[in-house]
């Protein structure tokens, strides 16, 4: 299968020894955890710059909306910074979408990495600036989990100068097959919040990947049906379901004591809403599990789902070139 043409290109790859800037678009992260993540990056031979905004606090958030947005733009404008890593997710990123200078970001393309609450920023930057962003580990992941596969995937993907092939043998095939399309997705709840906004995402001809954490089954069912009714599963070519961590049934979480179980499993809920005739797999390491891979958001990819797991292939740029700086 040949890659289709695309207007989305890759930012310049992170060079060995390059400089990674750290920002906190959402929740505040303890300075000692920032220091641990910083140390891991530097042990791999990279320079780091921790924006002063990371140490601000405004309730749960790492400073005011203005300060958090300004930090992102500072990192893109600074020509000494080669990639921008988010310290953590949590909440608050959606408050920044109207505050970002997308023209400035588009003039200074570089890898931007995060997941969970950062999903909305990946979508907004890729849509408005036409370059690939990265759904991948954040500083808190490198500080707390230390799975070597997370680190290896991170540097292999954002430093790629040629085609990349990622294999996930732990993924469980529900329906085998091959597909190609634009890779879009992230946290289910955050994808839902973008519907009807200027930062909404298109589903046609996409490879959709989804994950979530700390949800109750009835609420997740409602969210997924909203996506279905909004047409977000129309035209997709394959679905990669990541780890769905700490999902609660009707007897736990915020439910009343003595309440009956919801009555459907997570797998049954997903099979109720997802298209029945496309490749589908579960347990891709793209969520809140111990192993967090790095995926090129907005890139043209090929995916193969089989009993051997999942294989994902993408070039260094769909158009054979990277954005010029």
TALINCOR-V303725 format. One record per residue. RES is the residue in one small letter. D_LAST is the distance of its C-alpha to the last C-alpha in whole Angstrom. Layout:
res d_last
RES D_LAST
RES D_LAST
//
This chain:
res d_last
x 31
x 28
x 25
x 25
x 22
x 19
x 17
x 15
x 13
x 12
x 9
x 8
x 11
x 13
x 14
x 18
x 18
x 15
x 15
x 16
x 17
x 20
x 21
x 24
x 24
x 28
x 31
x 31
x 31
x 33
x 32
x 34
x 32
x 29
x 30
x 31
x 28
x 26
x 28
x 28
x 24
x 25
x 27
x 25
x 23
x 20
x 20
x 20
x 20
x 22
x 22
x 25
x 25
x 26
x 30
x 31
x 33
x 34
x 37
x 35
x 32
x 29
x 30
x 30
x 28
x 26
x 25
x 24
x 22
x 21
x 20
x 17
x 16
x 16
x 14
x 11
x 11
x 12
x 9
x 12
x 12
x 11
x 13
x 15
x 19
x 22
x 25
x 27
x 28
x 31
x 31
x 30
x 26
x 27
x 28
x 24
x 23
x 24
x 23
x 19
x 17
x 15
x 13
x 12
x 11
x 10
x 7
x 6
x 7
x 9
x 12
x 15
x 18
x 22
x 25
x 28
x 28
x 24
x 25
x 24
x 21
x 20
x 21
x 20
x 16
x 17
x 19
x 17
x 13
x 14
x 12
x 15
x 16
x 18
x 22
x 23
x 25
x 24
x 26
x 29
x 29
x 28
x 31
x 34
x 34
x 33
x 33
x 31
x 30
x 28
x 26
x 26
x 25
x 22
x 20
x 21
x 19
x 16
x 16
x 17
x 16
x 19
x 21
x 23
x 26
x 28
x 31
x 33
x 37
x 38
x 37
x 40
x 41
x 42
x 42
x 40
x 38
x 35
x 32
x 29
x 27
x 24
x 24
x 25
x 27
x 28
x 30
x 33
x 34
x 31
x 30
x 33
x 32
x 29
x 32
x 33
x 30
x 27
x 25
x 27
x 26
x 28
x 30
x 31
x 29
x 28
x 29
x 30
x 30
x 32
x 33
x 35
x 37
x 40
x 41
x 45
x 45
x 47
x 44
x 41
x 44
x 43
x 40
x 39
x 42
x 40
x 37
x 39
x 41
x 38
x 37
x 34
x 36
x 36
x 34
x 33
x 33
x 34
x 34
x 33
x 35
x 34
x 36
x 38
x 39
x 42
x 43
x 46
x 49
x 52
x 54
x 51
x 48
x 49
x 52
x 56
x 58
x 60
x 58
x 58
x 55
x 52
x 54
x 51
x 48
x 45
x 45
x 47
x 45
x 42
x 44
x 46
x 42
x 40
x 41
x 43
x 42
x 39
x 38
x 38
x 38
x 38
x 37
x 33
x 32
x 29
x 31
x 33
x 35
x 35
x 32
x 29
x 27
x 23
x 22
x 19
x 20
x 19
x 19
x 22
x 24
x 28
x 30
x 34
x 36
x 40
x 42
x 40
x 38
x 34
x 31
x 28
x 26
x 22
x 20
x 16
x 15
x 18
x 17
x 16
x 12
x 9
x 7
x 4
x 0
//
